[in-house]
Amino acid sequence: MTSIGSVVRRQDAKFHPPANRDDNWCETNWFGFTIPEERMRGAAYALFRTNLGVCRSMIQVYSQARRHVLAMDYLRDDYHIAIPPGNLDDYRLSNGLRVKMTKPMEEWIVEFDDGRGNRWDLVQTALMPPVSVTELAVPDSGVGYAIFQRHDPKEPMVTGHIDQTMHVEGEVVVNGRALRVDFPSNRDHSWSPRREYGHNVMGNFDEAHFGRDLSFLLQTRNDELERGTVTHGYLREGREVIPLKAGVGRYRFDDWVIQSLEYEIEDAKGRTHLLRGEPVSFAESYQANAFTMTGVVRWSLVGETGWGDFKWHWDVQKMQAAVRDGRFKL
């Protein structure tokens, strides 16, 4: 079996030439941290509209099982930040976010300081090589829900997406409370057109970590609310990245909130895995391109306990129609 992790280049850490001159072209960065004992998840998300010269930056931290934005530990969402000089391997935004790649494709520092007592000082160290979405497609699963998942692997990466499991260490200060971070989390980076209306985005981006040596990444297309087809993903054992051969996800909802997750997975080595998850905290957000619900998940795998998260996206207009029809309550 051919190992994966050879497609991503050093220059893919930087901005890519836009495939078109439309306003909807974007490039994204996402870095996270998890503190299992606090049921806490933090994420720094930046979406760069490079044709417009502006960036959206969202910093969020949550640790409660309450969906309202007022229940989050912290949220800062800045639109229309001017893209600063430099590139994605070393940038500082005016809202206090700093990202710098200190070892090519192996180590990043992620810092944040809002000047009001909320601060991140994190080092993210690679537990595997970065992998392209073109290497992660599950055979016969159909297309993924996002444009960057539909790229022809035989063509140059005009659009693309990179995933990488990192170990995150350092300290965060949330509302004056200092907390130690020492647990894996994924980072990702995408570049593609991304519409702000009528996108029809429906699917999950989920990750599960069992210590430093074992992780799952699962990307699904959800043609039904309570069932998803795994279209992309991997199993990581040490630094070895093992692609997936097949996978299905099942979800139990209470209105729009996932109460449990179950994945049946077959990897490229012919092994099967049954992964079950129980969300212990969650938060919701509405972006122009999707409604998103994310949650800290306690995972179980053959008696072992792991931690990670789910990231569930759904088309807002379809959700509004379901509410109008009485299929779901607000």
ZIJORA-V520366 format. One record per backbone hydrogen bond with DSSP energy under -0.5 kcal/mol. NH is the residue of the N-H (numbers start at 0). CO is the residue of the C=O. If there is no record, write none. Layout:
nh: [NH/NH]
co: [CO/CO]
This chain:
nh: [3/11/12/13/24/25/26/27/28/29/30/31/32/34/37/38/38/39/40/41/42/43/44/44/45/46/47/47/48/48/49/51/52/53/54/55/56/57/58/59/60/61/65/65/70/71/72/73/75/77/80/82/86/89/90/92/95/97/98/99/100/101/101/102/105/106/107/108/109/110/111/112/113/118/118/119/120/121/122/123/124/124/125/126/127/128/130/132/134/135/137/140/148/149/150/152/154/157/159/161/162/163/165/166/167/167/168/168/169/170/171/172/173/173/174/175/176/177/178/180/182/184/186/187/188/189/190/191/193/202/204/205/206/207/208/209/210/212/213/214/215/216/217/218/219/220/221/221/222/223/226/227/228/229/229/230/230/231/232/233/234/235/236/236/237/237/239/241/241/242/243/244/245/247/248/249/250/251/252/253/256/257/258/259/260/261/262/263/264/264/265/266/267/269/272/274/274/275/275/276/277/279/280/281/282/283/284/286/286/289/290/291/292/293/294/295/296/297/298/298/299/300/303/305/306/307/308/309/311/312/313/318/319/320/321/322/323/324/325/326/327]
co: [240/8/9/10/21/191/47/189/45/187/43/185/41/39/34/34/35/34/61/32/59/30/42/57/28/55/26/45/46/53/47/48/48/48/80/46/77/44/75/42/73/40/63/281/67/68/60/60/58/56/54/52/89/86/98/96/92/110/90/108/88/99/106/106/102/102/123/99/121/97/119/95/117/116/172/111/170/109/168/107/122/166/105/164/164/238/162/160/131/132/230/137/145/146/147/150/151/155/190/188/130/186/184/124/165/182/122/166/180/120/178/118/171/176/172/116/173/175/171/169/167/165/163/29/161/27/159/25/23/312/310/217/308/215/306/213/208/209/209/235/207/233/205/231/203/228/201/219/220/226/223/248/220/227/246/218/228/218/135/216/241/214/234/239/212/235/236/234/239/240/232/265/265/263/227/261/225/259/250/256/253/255/251/251/276/249/274/247/262/272/245/270/242/266/264/262/272/273/299/260/297/295/295/63/293/66/291/284/289/286/313/284/311/282/309/280/307/277/296/305/275/303/300/298/208/296/206/294/292/202/290/314/315/316/317/318/319/320/322/321/321]
